[in-house]
């Protein structure tokens, strides 16, 4: 794959615009297992990792999550970041579509 003009900020905006609950339920299920209540806080795309081929692209990402533990009266919230990988494509009209997002939660358990 060759480098192309897609940048990380554009990919991150596409992630935010994607209905994560509908498109990536497996990822959200894995993240949900990290705490009583896990929230997706964002994603940073590692620009140097963006690889393109024709209209397709992939890149390494850092996924940010908020982790809440305990009950209503004694809840503790912390944050973490996890490595991940994203795959997508450009449509004919130049829109970025996210086709796959994976998150490696193994570092959480180390």
Steps between C-alpha positions, in 0.01 A plus 500: 500500500622849425462819701211721388335832580265367767593638840430383851268789586273411208488135605432595864208722388360206304523279812307760701241517223451123493223349709741295714229301676359377172821454303742358754304312769786253558742783581252663736435166670875451555533852639196453722672208673770734632277667762146530633444775247744571218464802276670559168679835543672529167760379258832631373630374169875452476565693179828321426315168492243596234532271202288527186432286198260626235196621696574292814705599803605369838677650799600440858297692757492576869153457650418704811245368749350610829471220754253520789500265798278467804143601562310823472614635836862390485580502129862548398581603144837472334622510143718276289622471144531186296664421168281420206480475123255646254412416141288699264453640153437815308176528308487645149389835646795507742321394819686280746317182602624296796465128426679344797633604838687268732628577849764298685390486864778261609714783640220582745545161665881515531 
